[in-house]
Amino acid sequence: MRAYRARQTGSDEPPALARALDDGDELADQYGDMDLGTVDAAVIAIAERLNVTTLATINPRDFRVVRPAHCDAFELDPTR
């Protein structure tokens, strides 16, 4: 999908979103055996880019398994 977005012209997709989706695609490929969803992968990619270590989620499975590049693990907060 990364090559498709890179070639796409006239897209309404903001560049930061396109980069997050591309990075998310790479994460999804890296963790292919766990069926990492597009949205979770994009959230992880954005968190890495912004050095966010705490995430609020009601579905922590993917965020517990993925090892972010910028910290040992995400701190998950289901109460926020």
mmCIF file of the N, C-alpha and C atoms, coordinates in Angstrom:
data_MODEL
# 
_entry.id   MODEL 
# 
loop_
_atom_site.group_PDB 
_atom_site.id 
_atom_site.type_symbol 
_atom_site.label_atom_id 
_atom_site.label_alt_id 
_atom_site.label_comp_id 
_atom_site.label_asym_id 
_atom_site.label_entity_id 
_atom_site.label_seq_id 
_atom_site.pdbx_PDB_ins_code 
_atom_site.Cartn_x 
_atom_site.Cartn_y 
_atom_site.Cartn_z 
_atom_site.occupancy 
_atom_site.B_iso_or_equiv 
_atom_site.pdbx_formal_charge 
_atom_site.auth_seq_id 
_atom_site.auth_comp_id 
_atom_site.auth_asym_id 
_atom_site.auth_atom_id 
_atom_site.pdbx_PDB_model_num 
ATOM 1   N N  . MET A 1 1  ? 0.815   -1.181  0.000  1.00 0.00 ? 1  MET A N  1 
ATOM 2   C CA . MET A 1 1  ? 0.000   0.000   0.000  1.00 0.00 ? 1  MET A CA 1 
ATOM 3   C C  . MET A 1 1  ? 0.868   1.258   0.000  1.00 0.00 ? 1  MET A C  1 
ATOM 4   N N  . ARG A 1 2  ? 2.076   1.192   0.583  1.00 0.00 ? 2  ARG A N  1 
ATOM 5   C CA . ARG A 1 2  ? 2.959   2.348   0.651  1.00 0.00 ? 2  ARG A CA 1 
ATOM 6   C C  . ARG A 1 2  ? 3.264   2.867   -0.757 1.00 0.00 ? 2  ARG A C  1 
ATOM 7   N N  . ALA A 1 3  ? 3.602   2.004   -1.657 1.00 0.00 ? 3  ALA A N  1 
ATOM 8   C CA . ALA A 1 3  ? 3.931   2.440   -3.013 1.00 0.00 ? 3  ALA A CA 1 
ATOM 9   C C  . ALA A 1 3  ? 2.723   3.088   -3.679 1.00 0.00 ? 3  ALA A C  1 
ATOM 10  N N  . TYR A 1 4  ? 1.535   2.567   -3.409 1.00 0.00 ? 4  TYR A N  1 
ATOM 11  C CA . TYR A 1 4  ? 0.317   3.145   -3.976 1.00 0.00 ? 4  TYR A CA 1 
ATOM 12  C C  . TYR A 1 4  ? 0.147   4.577   -3.501 1.00 0.00 ? 4  TYR A C  1 
ATOM 13  N N  . ARG A 1 5  ? 0.276   4.818   -2.198 1.00 0.00 ? 5  ARG A N  1 
ATOM 14  C CA . ARG A 1 5  ? 0.107   6.171   -1.664 1.00 0.00 ? 5  ARG A CA 1 
ATOM 15  C C  . ARG A 1 5  ? 1.188   7.105   -2.186 1.00 0.00 ? 5  ARG A C  1 
ATOM 16  N N  . ALA A 1 6  ? 2.402   6.615   -2.329 1.00 0.00 ? 6  ALA A N  1 
ATOM 17  C CA . ALA A 1 6  ? 3.496   7.457   -2.797 1.00 0.00 ? 6  ALA A CA 1 
ATOM 18  C C  . ALA A 1 6  ? 3.254   7.907   -4.238 1.00 0.00 ? 6  ALA A C  1 
ATOM 19  N N  . ARG A 1 7  ? 2.599   7.087   -5.033 1.00 0.00 ? 7  ARG A N  1 
ATOM 20  C CA . ARG A 1 7  ? 2.340   7.430   -6.435 1.00 0.00 ? 7  ARG A CA 1 
ATOM 21  C C  . ARG A 1 7  ? 1.070   8.215   -6.629 1.00 0.00 ? 7  ARG A C  1 
ATOM 22  N N  . GLN A 1 8  ? 0.202   8.184   -5.649 1.00 0.00 ? 8  GLN A N  1 
ATOM 23  C CA . GLN A 1 8  ? -1.100  8.829   -5.771 1.00 0.00 ? 8  GLN A CA 1 
ATOM 24  C C  . GLN A 1 8  ? -0.934  10.350  -5.897 1.00 0.00 ? 8  GLN A C  1 
ATOM 25  N N  . THR A 1 9  ? -1.665  10.943  -6.802 1.00 0.00 ? 9  THR A N  1 
ATOM 26  C CA . THR A 1 9  ? -1.609  12.396  -6.962 1.00 0.00 ? 9  THR A CA 1 
ATOM 27  C C  . THR A 1 9  ? -2.998  12.969  -6.754 1.00 0.00 ? 9  THR A C  1 
ATOM 28  N N  . GLY A 1 10 ? -3.054  14.205  -6.307 1.00 0.00 ? 10 GLY A N  1 
ATOM 29  C CA . GLY A 1 10 ? -4.339  14.854  -6.104 1.00 0.00 ? 10 GLY A CA 1 
ATOM 30  C C  . GLY A 1 10 ? -5.137  14.265  -4.966 1.00 0.00 ? 10 GLY A C  1 
ATOM 31  N N  . SER A 1 11 ? -4.476  13.613  -4.008 1.00 0.00 ? 11 SER A N  1 
ATOM 32  C CA . SER A 1 11 ? -5.169  12.981  -2.892 1.00 0.00 ? 11 SER A CA 1 
ATOM 33  C C  . SER A 1 11 ? -5.644  14.022  -1.889 1.00 0.00 ? 11 SER A C  1 
ATOM 34  N N  . ASP A 1 12 ? -6.817  13.782  -1.301 1.00 0.00 ? 12 ASP A N  1 
ATOM 35  C CA . ASP A 1 12 ? -7.328  14.631  -0.233 1.00 0.00 ? 12 ASP A CA 1 
ATOM 36  C C  . ASP A 1 12 ? -6.768  14.225  1.122  1.00 0.00 ? 12 ASP A C  1 
ATOM 37  N N  . GLU A 1 13 ? -6.000  13.151  1.149  1.00 0.00 ? 13 GLU A N  1 
ATOM 38  C CA . GLU A 1 13 ? -5.437  12.626  2.384  1.00 0.00 ? 13 GLU A CA 1 
ATOM 39  C C  . GLU A 1 13 ? -4.308  13.541  2.863  1.00 0.00 ? 13 GLU A C  1 
ATOM 40  N N  . PRO A 1 14 ? -4.385  14.077  4.086  1.00 0.00 ? 14 PRO A N  1 
ATOM 41  C CA . PRO A 1 14 ? -3.299  14.928  4.587  1.00 0.00 ? 14 PRO A CA 1 
ATOM 42  C C  . PRO A 1 14 ? -1.983  14.154  4.629  1.00 0.00 ? 14 PRO A C  1 
ATOM 43  N N  . PRO A 1 15 ? -0.857  14.805  4.347  1.00 0.00 ? 15 PRO A N  1 
ATOM 44  C CA . PRO A 1 15 ? 0.436   14.111  4.323  1.00 0.00 ? 15 PRO A CA 1 
ATOM 45  C C  . PRO A 1 15 ? 0.760   13.379  5.629  1.00 0.00 ? 15 PRO A C  1 
ATOM 46  N N  . ALA A 1 16 ? 0.451   13.977  6.771  1.00 0.00 ? 16 ALA A N  1 
ATOM 47  C CA . ALA A 1 16 ? 0.747   13.314  8.046  1.00 0.00 ? 16 ALA A CA 1 
ATOM 48  C C  . ALA A 1 16 ? -0.062  12.030  8.188  1.00 0.00 ? 16 ALA A C  1 
ATOM 49  N N  . LEU A 1 17 ? -1.309  12.045  7.745  1.00 0.00 ? 17 LEU A N  1 
ATOM 50  C CA . LEU A 1 17 ? -2.135  10.845  7.799  1.00 0.00 ? 17 LEU A CA 1 
ATOM 51  C C  . LEU A 1 17 ? -1.591  9.786   6.848  1.00 0.00 ? 17 LEU A C  1 
ATOM 52  N N  . ALA A 1 18 ? -1.194  10.198  5.666  1.00 0.00 ? 18 ALA A N  1 
ATOM 53  C CA . ALA A 1 18 ? -0.634  9.246   4.700  1.00 0.00 ? 18 ALA A CA 1 
ATOM 54  C C  . ALA A 1 18 ? 0.612   8.580   5.274  1.00 0.00 ? 18 ALA A C  1 
ATOM 55  N N  . ARG A 1 19 ? 1.484   9.370   5.925  1.00 0.00 ? 19 ARG A N  1 
ATOM 56  C CA . ARG A 1 19 ? 2.693   8.796   6.537  1.00 0.00 ? 19 ARG A CA 1 
ATOM 57  C C  . ARG A 1 19 ? 2.326   7.830   7.657  1.00 0.00 ? 19 ARG A C  1 
ATOM 58  N N  . ALA A 1 20 ? 1.348   8.198   8.478  1.00 0.00 ? 20 ALA A N  1 
ATOM 59  C CA . ALA A 1 20 ? 0.930   7.318   9.573  1.00 0.00 ? 20 ALA A CA 1 
ATOM 60  C C  . ALA A 1 20 ? 0.364   6.010   9.036  1.00 0.00 ? 20 ALA A C  1 
ATOM 61  N N  . LEU A 1 21 ? -0.424  6.097   7.979  1.00 0.00 ? 21 LEU A N  1 
ATOM 62  C CA . LEU A 1 21 ? -0.990  4.879   7.384  1.00 0.00 ? 21 LEU A CA 1 
ATOM 63  C C  . LEU A 1 21 ? 0.100   4.019   6.751  1.00 0.00 ? 21 LEU A C  1 
ATOM 64  N N  . ASP A 1 22 ? 1.064   4.670   6.099  1.00 0.00 ? 22 ASP A N  1 
ATOM 65  C CA . ASP A 1 22 ? 2.185   3.926   5.511  1.00 0.00 ? 22 ASP A CA 1 
ATOM 66  C C  . ASP A 1 22 ? 3.000   3.227   6.596  1.00 0.00 ? 22 ASP A C  1 
ATOM 67  N N  . ASP A 1 23 ? 3.321   3.956   7.664  1.00 0.00 ? 23 ASP A N  1 
ATOM 68  C CA . ASP A 1 23 ? 4.062   3.353   8.773  1.00 0.00 ? 23 ASP A CA 1 
ATOM 69  C C  . ASP A 1 23 ? 3.239   2.245   9.423  1.00 0.00 ? 23 ASP A C  1 
ATOM 70  N N  . GLY A 1 24 ? 1.932   2.458   9.526  1.00 0.00 ? 24 GLY A N  1 
ATOM 71  C CA . GLY A 1 24 ? 1.046   1.430   10.055 1.00 0.00 ? 24 GLY A CA 1 
ATOM 72  C C  . GLY A 1 24 ? 1.034   0.180   9.184  1.00 0.00 ? 24 GLY A C  1 
ATOM 73  N N  . ASP A 1 25 ? 1.089   0.390   7.866  1.00 0.00 ? 25 ASP A N  1 
ATOM 74  C CA . ASP A 1 25 ? 1.164   -0.759  6.953  1.00 0.00 ? 25 ASP A CA 1 
ATOM 75  C C  . ASP A 1 25 ? 2.417   -1.585  7.221  1.00 0.00 ? 25 ASP A C  1 
ATOM 76  N N  . GLU A 1 26 ? 3.534   -0.900  7.470  1.00 0.00 ? 26 GLU A N  1 
ATOM 77  C CA . GLU A 1 26 ? 4.781   -1.613  7.762  1.00 0.00 ? 26 GLU A CA 1 
ATOM 78  C C  . GLU A 1 26 ? 4.667   -2.397  9.068  1.00 0.00 ? 26 GLU A C  1 
ATOM 79  N N  . LEU A 1 27 ? 4.059   -1.779  10.086 1.00 0.00 ? 27 LEU A N  1 
ATOM 80  C CA . LEU A 1 27 ? 3.842   -2.489  11.350 1.00 0.00 ? 27 LEU A CA 1 
ATOM 81  C C  . LEU A 1 27 ? 2.936   -3.697  11.150 1.00 0.00 ? 27 LEU A C  1 
ATOM 82  N N  . ALA A 1 28 ? 1.875   -3.520  10.388 1.00 0.00 ? 28 ALA A N  1 
ATOM 83  C CA . ALA A 1 28 ? 0.956   -4.632  10.124 1.00 0.00 ? 28 ALA A CA 1 
ATOM 84  C C  . ALA A 1 28 ? 1.688   -5.785  9.430  1.00 0.00 ? 28 ALA A C  1 
ATOM 85  N N  . ASP A 1 29 ? 2.599   -5.442  8.509  1.00 0.00 ? 29 ASP A N  1 
ATOM 86  C CA . ASP A 1 29 ? 3.402   -6.474  7.846  1.00 0.00 ? 29 ASP A CA 1 
ATOM 87  C C  . ASP A 1 29 ? 4.333   -7.158  8.847  1.00 0.00 ? 29 ASP A C  1 
ATOM 88  N N  . GLN A 1 30 ? 4.954   -6.361  9.697  1.00 0.00 ? 30 GLN A N  1 
ATOM 89  C CA . GLN A 1 30 ? 5.894   -6.885  10.692 1.00 0.00 ? 30 GLN A CA 1 
ATOM 90  C C  . GLN A 1 30 ? 5.199   -7.829  11.674 1.00 0.00 ? 30 GLN A C  1 
ATOM 91  N N  . TYR A 1 31 ? 3.963   -7.498  12.050 1.00 0.00 ? 31 TYR A N  1 
ATOM 92  C CA . TYR A 1 31 ? 3.194   -8.313  12.988 1.00 0.00 ? 31 TYR A CA 1 
ATOM 93  C C  . TYR A 1 31 ? 2.077   -9.049  12.254 1.00 0.00 ? 31 TYR A C  1 
ATOM 94  N N  . GLY A 1 32 ? 2.350   -9.498  11.057 1.00 0.00 ? 32 GLY A N  1 
ATOM 95  C CA . GLY A 1 32 ? 1.353   -10.107 10.183 1.00 0.00 ? 32 GLY A CA 1 
ATOM 96  C C  . GLY A 1 32 ? 0.623   -11.294 10.770 1.00 0.00 ? 32 GLY A C  1 
ATOM 97  N N  . ASP A 1 33 ? 1.271   -12.044 11.654 1.00 0.00 ? 33 ASP A N  1 
ATOM 98  C CA . ASP A 1 33 ? 0.637   -13.237 12.205 1.00 0.00 ? 33 ASP A CA 1 
ATOM 99  C C  . ASP A 1 33 ? -0.438  -12.917 13.246 1.00 0.00 ? 33 ASP A C  1 
ATOM 100 N N  . MET A 1 34 ? -0.528  -11.653 13.695 1.00 0.00 ? 34 MET A N  1 
ATOM 101 C CA . MET A 1 34 ? -1.544  -11.318 14.698 1.00 0.00 ? 34 MET A CA 1 
ATOM 102 C C  . MET A 1 34 ? -2.693  -10.496 14.141 1.00 0.00 ? 34 MET A C  1 
ATOM 103 N N  . ASP A 1 35 ? -2.709  -10.254 12.846 1.00 0.00 ? 35 ASP A N  1 
ATOM 104 C CA . ASP A 1 35 ? -3.812  -9.528  12.205 1.00 0.00 ? 35 ASP A CA 1 
ATOM 105 C C  . ASP A 1 35 ? -4.018  -8.147  12.826 1.00 0.00 ? 35 ASP A C  1 
ATOM 106 N N  . LEU A 1 36 ? -2.928  -7.378  12.879 1.00 0.00 ? 36 LEU A N  1 
ATOM 107 C CA . LEU A 1 36 ? -2.964  -6.019  13.410 1.00 0.00 ? 36 LEU A CA 1 
ATOM 108 C C  . LEU A 1 36 ? -3.814  -5.152  12.495 1.00 0.00 ? 36 LEU A C  1 
ATOM 109 N N  . GLY A 1 37 ? -4.839  -4.527  13.039 1.00 0.00 ? 37 GLY A N  1 
ATOM 110 C CA . GLY A 1 37 ? -5.754  -3.716  12.244 1.00 0.00 ? 37 GLY A CA 1 
ATOM 111 C C  . GLY A 1 37 ? -5.133  -2.406  11.796 1.00 0.00 ? 37 GLY A C  1 
ATOM 112 N N  . THR A 1 38 ? -5.698  -1.827  10.750 1.00 0.00 ? 38 THR A N  1 
ATOM 113 C CA . THR A 1 38 ? -5.194  -0.584  10.174 1.00 0.00 ? 38 THR A CA 1 
ATOM 114 C C  . THR A 1 38 ? -5.208  0.552   11.181 1.00 0.00 ? 38 THR A C  1 
ATOM 115 N N  . VAL A 1 39 ? -6.295  0.702   11.901 1.00 0.00 ? 39 VAL A N  1 
ATOM 116 C CA . VAL A 1 39 ? -6.413  1.812   12.856 1.00 0.00 ? 39 VAL A CA 1 
ATOM 117 C C  . VAL A 1 39 ? -5.421  1.643   14.007 1.00 0.00 ? 39 VAL A C  1 
ATOM 118 N N  . ASP A 1 40 ? -5.351  0.446   14.595 1.00 0.00 ? 40 ASP A N  1 
ATOM 119 C CA . ASP A 1 40 ? -4.402  0.221   15.687 1.00 0.00 ? 40 ASP A CA 1 
ATOM 120 C C  . ASP A 1 40 ? -2.972  0.439   15.206 1.00 0.00 ? 40 ASP A C  1 
ATOM 121 N N  . ALA A 1 41 ? -2.655  -0.035  14.020 1.00 0.00 ? 41 ALA A N  1 
ATOM 122 C CA . ALA A 1 41 ? -1.306  0.138   13.477 1.00 0.00 ? 41 ALA A CA 1 
ATOM 123 C C  . ALA A 1 41 ? -0.989  1.618   13.259 1.00 0.00 ? 41 ALA A C  1 
ATOM 124 N N  . ALA A 1 42 ? -1.958  2.388   12.766 1.00 0.00 ? 42 ALA A N  1 
ATOM 125 C CA . ALA A 1 42 ? -1.749  3.823   12.563 1.00 0.00 ? 42 ALA A CA 1 
ATOM 126 C C  . ALA A 1 42 ? -1.589  4.543   13.899 1.00 0.00 ? 42 ALA A C  1 
ATOM 127 N N  . VAL A 1 43 ? -2.365  4.151   14.920 1.00 0.00 ? 43 VAL A N  1 
ATOM 128 C CA . VAL A 1 43 ? -2.229  4.749   16.251 1.00 0.00 ? 43 VAL A CA 1 
ATOM 129 C C  . VAL A 1 43 ? -0.828  4.477   16.802 1.00 0.00 ? 43 VAL A C  1 
ATOM 130 N N  . ILE A 1 44 ? -0.351  3.274   16.651 1.00 0.00 ? 44 ILE A N  1 
ATOM 131 C CA . ILE A 1 44 ? 0.994   2.922   17.113 1.00 0.00 ? 44 ILE A CA 1 
ATOM 132 C C  . ILE A 1 44 ? 2.044   3.751   16.373 1.00 0.00 ? 44 ILE A C  1 
ATOM 133 N N  . ALA A 1 45 ? 1.900   3.866   15.061 1.00 0.00 ? 45 ALA A N  1 
ATOM 134 C CA . ALA A 1 45 ? 2.846   4.645   14.262 1.00 0.00 ? 45 ALA A CA 1 
ATOM 135 C C  . ALA A 1 45 ? 2.862   6.112   14.694 1.00 0.00 ? 45 ALA A C  1 
ATOM 136 N N  . ILE A 1 46 ? 1.689   6.678   14.935 1.00 0.00 ? 46 ILE A N  1 
ATOM 137 C CA . ILE A 1 46 ? 1.606   8.074   15.376 1.00 0.00 ? 46 ILE A CA 1 
ATOM 138 C C  . ILE A 1 46 ? 2.208   8.217   16.770 1.00 0.00 ? 46 ILE A C  1 
ATOM 139 N N  . ALA A 1 47 ? 1.923   7.275   17.655 1.00 0.00 ? 47 ALA A N  1 
ATOM 140 C CA . ALA A 1 47 ? 2.488   7.320   19.006 1.00 0.00 ? 47 ALA A CA 1 
ATOM 141 C C  . ALA A 1 47 ? 4.014   7.275   18.953 1.00 0.00 ? 47 ALA A C  1 
ATOM 142 N N  . GLU A 1 48 ? 4.557   6.445   18.092 1.00 0.00 ? 48 GLU A N  1 
ATOM 143 C CA . GLU A 1 48 ? 6.012   6.390   17.942 1.00 0.00 ? 48 GLU A CA 1 
ATOM 144 C C  . GLU A 1 48 ? 6.554   7.721   17.438 1.00 0.00 ? 48 GLU A C  1 
ATOM 145 N N  . ARG A 1 49 ? 5.909   8.286   16.446 1.00 0.00 ? 49 ARG A N  1 
ATOM 146 C CA . ARG A 1 49 ? 6.358   9.550   15.856 1.00 0.00 ? 49 ARG A CA 1 
ATOM 147 C C  . ARG A 1 49 ? 6.321   10.696  16.873 1.00 0.00 ? 49 ARG A C  1 
ATOM 148 N N  . LEU A 1 50 ? 5.305   10.691  17.756 1.00 0.00 ? 50 LEU A N  1 
ATOM 149 C CA . LEU A 1 50 ? 5.130   11.774  18.726 1.00 0.00 ? 50 LEU A CA 1 
ATOM 150 C C  . LEU A 1 50 ? 5.699   11.445  20.113 1.00 0.00 ? 50 LEU A C  1 
ATOM 151 N N  . ASN A 1 51 ? 6.362   10.295  20.241 1.00 0.00 ? 51 ASN A N  1 
ATOM 152 C CA . ASN A 1 51 ? 6.925   9.839   21.515 1.00 0.00 ? 51 ASN A CA 1 
ATOM 153 C C  . ASN A 1 51 ? 5.874   9.705   22.617 1.00 0.00 ? 51 ASN A C  1 
ATOM 154 N N  . VAL A 1 52 ? 4.683   9.286   22.245 1.00 0.00 ? 52 VAL A N  1 
ATOM 155 C CA . VAL A 1 52 ? 3.607   9.035   23.211 1.00 0.00 ? 52 VAL A CA 1 
ATOM 156 C C  . VAL A 1 52 ? 3.815   7.639   23.785 1.00 0.00 ? 52 VAL A C  1 
ATOM 157 N N  . THR A 1 53 ? 3.766   7.524   25.101 1.00 0.00 ? 53 THR A N  1 
ATOM 158 C CA . THR A 1 53 ? 3.966   6.215   25.729 1.00 0.00 ? 53 THR A CA 1 
ATOM 159 C C  . THR A 1 53 ? 2.716   5.687   26.437 1.00 0.00 ? 53 THR A C  1 
ATOM 160 N N  . THR A 1 54 ? 1.733   6.551   26.691 1.00 0.00 ? 54 THR A N  1 
ATOM 161 C CA . THR A 1 54 ? 0.495   6.133   27.337 1.00 0.00 ? 54 THR A CA 1 
ATOM 162 C C  . THR A 1 54 ? -0.659  6.238   26.349 1.00 0.00 ? 54 THR A C  1 
ATOM 163 N N  . LEU A 1 55 ? -1.401  5.165   26.226 1.00 0.00 ? 55 LEU A N  1 
ATOM 164 C CA . LEU A 1 55 ? -2.543  5.124   25.309 1.00 0.00 ? 55 LEU A CA 1 
ATOM 165 C C  . LEU A 1 55 ? -3.797  4.733   26.080 1.00 0.00 ? 55 LEU A C  1 
ATOM 166 N N  . ALA A 1 56 ? -4.890  5.352   25.745 1.00 0.00 ? 56 ALA A N  1 
ATOM 167 C CA . ALA A 1 56 ? -6.188  4.971   26.293 1.00 0.00 ? 56 ALA A CA 1 
ATOM 168 C C  . ALA A 1 56 ? -6.865  4.058   25.280 1.00 0.00 ? 56 ALA A C  1 
ATOM 169 N N  . THR A 1 57 ? -7.305  2.895   25.727 1.00 0.00 ? 57 THR A N  1 
ATOM 170 C CA . THR A 1 57 ? -7.940  1.945   24.816 1.00 0.00 ? 57 THR A CA 1 
ATOM 171 C C  . THR A 1 57 ? -8.883  1.031   25.593 1.00 0.00 ? 57 THR A C  1 
ATOM 172 N N  . ILE A 1 58 ? -9.916  0.602   24.911 1.00 0.00 ? 58 ILE A N  1 
ATOM 173 C CA . ILE A 1 58 ? -10.808 -0.406  25.502 1.00 0.00 ? 58 ILE A CA 1 
ATOM 174 C C  . ILE A 1 58 ? -10.496 -1.786  24.920 1.00 0.00 ? 58 ILE A C  1 
ATOM 175 N N  . ASN A 1 59 ? -9.544  -1.837  23.987 1.00 0.00 ? 59 ASN A N  1 
ATOM 176 C CA . ASN A 1 59 ? -9.142  -3.086  23.353 1.00 0.00 ? 59 ASN A CA 1 
ATOM 177 C C  . ASN A 1 59 ? -7.607  -3.169  23.377 1.00 0.00 ? 59 ASN A C  1 
ATOM 178 N N  . PRO A 1 60 ? -7.014  -3.560  24.498 1.00 0.00 ? 60 PRO A N  1 
ATOM 179 C CA . PRO A 1 60 ? -5.565  -3.478  24.657 1.00 0.00 ? 60 PRO A CA 1 
ATOM 180 C C  . PRO A 1 60 ? -4.744  -4.574  23.990 1.00 0.00 ? 60 PRO A C  1 
ATOM 181 N N  . ARG A 1 61 ? -5.361  -5.584  23.430 1.00 0.00 ? 61 ARG A N  1 
ATOM 182 C CA . ARG A 1 61 ? -4.622  -6.742  22.916 1.00 0.00 ? 61 ARG A CA 1 
ATOM 183 C C  . ARG A 1 61 ? -3.461  -6.350  22.009 1.00 0.00 ? 61 ARG A C  1 
ATOM 184 N N  . ASP A 1 62 ? -3.727  -5.593  20.951 1.00 0.00 ? 62 ASP A N  1 
ATOM 185 C CA . ASP A 1 62 ? -2.677  -5.248  19.989 1.00 0.00 ? 62 ASP A CA 1 
ATOM 186 C C  . ASP A 1 62 ? -1.594  -4.385  20.627 1.00 0.00 ? 62 ASP A C  1 
ATOM 187 N N  . PHE A 1 63 ? -1.997  -3.486  21.497 1.00 0.00 ? 63 PHE A N  1 
ATOM 188 C CA . PHE A 1 63 ? -1.042  -2.563  22.093 1.00 0.00 ? 63 PHE A CA 1 
ATOM 189 C C  . PHE A 1 63 ? -0.135  -3.249  23.117 1.00 0.00 ? 63 PHE A C  1 
ATOM 190 N N  . ARG A 1 64 ? -0.566  -4.386  23.643 1.00 0.00 ? 64 ARG A N  1 
ATOM 191 C CA . ARG A 1 64 ? 0.277   -5.158  24.567 1.00 0.00 ? 64 ARG A CA 1 
ATOM 192 C C  . ARG A 1 64 ? 1.316   -5.989  23.824 1.00 0.00 ? 64 ARG A C  1 
ATOM 193 N N  . VAL A 1 65 ? 0.981   -6.422  22.638 1.00 0.00 ? 65 VAL A N  1 
ATOM 194 C CA . VAL A 1 65 ? 1.857   -7.312  21.882 1.00 0.00 ? 65 VAL A CA 1 
ATOM 195 C C  . VAL A 1 65 ? 2.938   -6.541  21.133 1.00 0.00 ? 65 VAL A C  1 
ATOM 196 N N  . VAL A 1 66 ? 2.569   -5.424  20.530 1.00 0.00 ? 66 VAL A N  1 
ATOM 197 C CA . VAL A 1 66 ? 3.514   -4.660  19.709 1.00 0.00 ? 66 VAL A CA 1 
ATOM 198 C C  . VAL A 1 66 ? 4.559   -4.001  20.599 1.00 0.00 ? 66 VAL A C  1 
ATOM 199 N N  . ARG A 1 67 ? 5.808   -4.102  20.197 1.00 0.00 ? 67 ARG A N  1 
ATOM 200 C CA . ARG A 1 67 ? 6.917   -3.447  20.895 1.00 0.00 ? 67 ARG A CA 1 
ATOM 201 C C  . ARG A 1 67 ? 7.249   -2.167  20.156 1.00 0.00 ? 67 ARG A C  1 
ATOM 202 N N  . PRO A 1 68 ? 6.888   -1.012  20.718 1.00 0.00 ? 68 PRO A N  1 
ATOM 203 C CA . PRO A 1 68 ? 7.145   0.253   20.043 1.00 0.00 ? 68 PRO A CA 1 
ATOM 204 C C  . PRO A 1 68 ? 8.642   0.533   19.918 1.00 0.00 ? 68 PRO A C  1 
ATOM 205 N N  . ALA A 1 69 ? 8.994   1.324   18.930 1.00 0.00 ? 69 ALA A N  1 
ATOM 206 C CA . ALA A 1 69 ? 10.398  1.640   18.671 1.00 0.00 ? 69 ALA A CA 1 
ATOM 207 C C  . ALA A 1 69 ? 10.961  2.624   19.688 1.00 0.00 ? 69 ALA A C  1 
ATOM 208 N N  . HIS A 1 70 ? 10.120  3.394   20.356 1.00 0.00 ? 70 HIS A N  1 
ATOM 209 C CA . HIS A 1 70 ? 10.585  4.485   21.202 1.00 0.00 ? 70 HIS A CA 1 
ATOM 210 C C  . HIS A 1 70 ? 10.503  4.225   22.707 1.00 0.00 ? 70 HIS A C  1 
ATOM 211 N N  . CYS A 1 71 ? 9.971   3.082   23.105 1.00 0.00 ? 71 CYS A N  1 
ATOM 212 C CA . CYS A 1 71 ? 9.888   2.732   24.529 1.00 0.00 ? 71 CYS A CA 1 
ATOM 213 C C  . CYS A 1 71 ? 9.766   1.210   24.632 1.00 0.00 ? 71 CYS A C  1 
ATOM 214 N N  . ASP A 1 72 ? 9.911   0.699   25.849 1.00 0.00 ? 72 ASP A N  1 
ATOM 215 C CA . ASP A 1 72 ? 9.835   -0.758  26.034 1.00 0.00 ? 72 ASP A CA 1 
ATOM 216 C C  . ASP A 1 72 ? 8.447   -1.312  25.744 1.00 0.00 ? 72 ASP A C  1 
ATOM 217 N N  . ALA A 1 73 ? 7.439   -0.590  26.200 1.00 0.00 ? 73 ALA A N  1 
ATOM 218 C CA . ALA A 1 73 ? 6.047   -0.993  25.989 1.00 0.00 ? 73 ALA A CA 1 
ATOM 219 C C  . ALA A 1 73 ? 5.143   0.202   26.237 1.00 0.00 ? 73 ALA A C  1 
ATOM 220 N N  . PHE A 1 74 ? 3.950   0.153   25.684 1.00 0.00 ? 74 PHE A N  1 
ATOM 221 C CA . PHE A 1 74 ? 2.972   1.216   25.950 1.00 0.00 ? 74 PHE A CA 1 
ATOM 222 C C  . PHE A 1 74 ? 2.376   1.025   27.340 1.00 0.00 ? 74 PHE A C  1 
ATOM 223 N N  . GLU A 1 75 ? 2.134   2.115   28.016 1.00 0.00 ? 75 GLU A N  1 
ATOM 224 C CA . GLU A 1 75 ? 1.340   2.093   29.238 1.00 0.00 ? 75 GLU A CA 1 
ATOM 225 C C  . GLU A 1 75 ? -0.108  2.264   28.797 1.00 0.00 ? 75 GLU A C  1 
ATOM 226 N N  . LEU A 1 76 ? -0.941  1.311   29.151 1.00 0.00 ? 76 LEU A N  1 
ATOM 227 C CA . LEU A 1 76 ? -2.332  1.333   28.701 1.00 0.00 ? 76 LEU A CA 1 
ATOM 228 C C  . LEU A 1 76 ? -3.237  1.802   29.825 1.00 0.00 ? 76 LEU A C  1 
ATOM 229 N N  . ASP A 1 77 ? -4.078  2.750   29.515 1.00 0.00 ? 77 ASP A N  1 
ATOM 230 C CA . ASP A 1 77 ? -4.984  3.341   30.499 1.00 0.00 ? 77 ASP A CA 1 
ATOM 231 C C  . ASP A 1 77 ? -6.410  3.255   29.977 1.00 0.00 ? 77 ASP A C  1 
ATOM 232 N N  . PRO A 1 78 ? -7.170  2.271   30.467 1.00 0.00 ? 78 PRO A N  1 
ATOM 233 C CA . PRO A 1 78 ? -8.544  2.117   29.986 1.00 0.00 ? 78 PRO A CA 1 
ATOM 234 C C  . PRO A 1 78 ? -9.524  3.104   30.610 1.00 0.00 ? 78 PRO A C  1 
ATOM 235 N N  . THR A 1 79 ? -9.066  3.942   31.536 1.00 0.00 ? 79 THR A N  1 
ATOM 236 C CA . THR A 1 79 ? -9.986  4.836   32.240 1.00 0.00 ? 79 THR A CA 1 
ATOM 237 C C  . THR A 1 79 ? -10.091 6.217   31.630 1.00 0.00 ? 79 THR A C  1 
ATOM 238 N N  . ARG A 1 80 ? -9.281  6.544   30.684 1.00 0.00 ? 80 ARG A N  1 
ATOM 239 C CA . ARG A 1 80 ? -9.307  7.894   30.103 1.00 0.00 ? 80 ARG A CA 1 
ATOM 240 C C  . ARG A 1 80 ? -10.349 8.016   29.032 1.00 0.00 ? 80 ARG A C  1 
# 
